[in-house]
Amino acid sequence: MKHLAEEYNVVKIDALNCIDCQLGGKGQSETADPEHKLMFMGVGMINFFKDMKTQLLNQGVAEDDFKKMFSNIEGFVILDTVDNSKWCKCELEKLNTDVQIVETRKIGVKNVQTVILDAIAETAKKYLNVKDSV
């Protein structure tokens, strides 16, 4: 990623992945769950696993084998970005993973906005020689 960013004169958002970005970037997901016992679930992740389950079942994979993917997870944490926690909870329960929802965090979209604006400011400093931007 670093090579690509340099080649195309862009700055990578300071986040490990989409969940880290939603939590504020800079490794916040590692801080929130240093032992990797939780799975943070937003709309995108839930839809990903819904689609995966459908595909696997259509290929003849047993539902118990789908559940095994979550066997090391102690709980789900719902990331409520746009007042969608009820939908998230309902859809997670439909997945039938045997993993409990342990927490809902109303995080909104401010964290994503912040990491994007930080990247824009870094880009302006690095490539446009702007001292104080965004």
C-alpha positions in Angstrom: 0.0 0.0 0.0 2.8 2.4 0.8 4.4 1.9 -2.6 1.1 2.5 -4.4 0.4 5.6 -2.3 3.8 7.0 -3.2 3.4 6.1 -6.9 0.0 7.8 -7.2 0.7 10.7 -4.9 -2.0 9.8 -2.3 -2.0 9.3 1.4 -3.5 6.1 2.9 -6.2 6.6 5.5 -4.7 5.8 8.9 -6.8 2.8 9.7 -6.1 -0.9 9.7 -9.4 -1.8 8.0 -13.0 -0.6 7.7 -13.9 -1.4 11.3 -10.8 0.5 12.5 -11.9 3.4 10.4 -15.4 3.4 11.9 -13.8 3.3 15.4 -11.6 6.3 14.6 -8.5 4.7 12.9 -5.0 4.7 14.2 -5.4 1.1 15.5 -8.5 1.8 17.6 -9.8 -1.6 16.8 -6.7 -3.2 18.4 -7.2 -1.1 21.5 -10.9 -2.0 21.7 -10.2 -5.7 21.4 -6.5 -6.5 22.0 -7.2 -10.2 22.5 -9.3 -10.5 19.3 -12.2 -12.1 21.1 -14.9 -9.9 19.7 -16.2 -9.3 16.2 -17.3 -5.8 15.4 -20.3 -5.9 13.1 -21.7 -3.1 11.0 -24.1 -3.2 8.1 -21.4 -4.1 5.6 -20.0 -7.0 7.7 -23.5 -8.4 8.4 -24.4 -8.3 4.7 -21.1 -10.0 3.8 -21.8 -12.9 6.2 -25.4 -13.1 5.0 -24.2 -13.5 1.4 -21.5 -15.9 2.4 -23.9 -18.1 4.3 -26.3 -18.2 1.4 -23.5 -19.1 -1.0 -22.1 -21.8 1.3 -25.5 -23.4 1.9 -26.2 -23.4 -1.8 -22.9 -25.2 -2.4 -24.0 -27.9 0.1 -21.9 -26.7 3.1 -23.7 -27.6 6.3 -25.0 -24.8 8.5 -22.9 -26.2 11.4 -19.8 -25.7 9.4 -20.8 -22.1 8.8 -21.2 -21.7 12.6 -17.7 -23.1 13.1 -16.2 -19.9 11.5 -17.4 -18.0 14.7 -16.3 -20.6 17.2 -13.4 -18.5 18.6 -15.5 -15.3 18.9 -16.8 -14.5 22.4 -19.3 -11.9 21.2 -20.5 -9.5 18.6 -20.3 -5.7 19.0 -22.8 -3.9 16.8 -21.5 -0.6 15.4 -24.5 1.6 15.0 -23.6 4.2 12.5 -27.0 5.5 11.4 -29.4 4.4 14.1 -29.6 0.9 12.6 -28.9 -1.2 15.6 -32.3 -2.9 15.6 -31.8 -4.0 12.0 -28.3 -5.2 12.8 -29.4 -7.2 15.8 -32.3 -8.8 13.8 -30.0 -9.8 10.9 -27.3 -11.1 13.2 -29.8 -13.3 15.0 -31.0 -14.6 11.6 -27.5 -15.7 10.8 -27.8 -18.2 13.7 -24.1 -18.3 14.6 -24.6 -19.1 18.3 -22.6 -15.9 19.1 -24.2 -13.4 21.5 -24.4 -9.7 20.9 -22.5 -8.3 23.9 -22.7 -4.6 23.1 -24.0 -2.0 20.8 -22.0 1.1 20.2 -23.7 4.2 18.8 -20.7 5.5 16.9 -22.3 7.5 14.1 -20.2 8.5 11.1 -18.0 11.2 12.7 -15.0 8.8 13.1 -15.0 8.0 9.4 -15.3 11.7 8.5 -12.4 12.5 10.8 -10.0 9.9 9.3 -10.9 11.0 5.8 -10.3 14.7 6.7 -7.0 13.8 8.3 -5.9 12.0 5.1 -7.0 15.0 3.0 -5.0 17.3 5.3 -2.0 15.0 5.1 -2.2 14.9 1.3 -2.4 18.7 1.2 0.7 19.0 3.4 2.7 16.3 1.5 1.8 17.1 -2.1 0.6 20.6 -2.2 2.9 22.2 0.4 -0.1 23.5 2.4 0.7 24.3 6.0 -2.7 24.4 7.6 -5.4 22.6 5.7 -8.9 21.3 6.2 
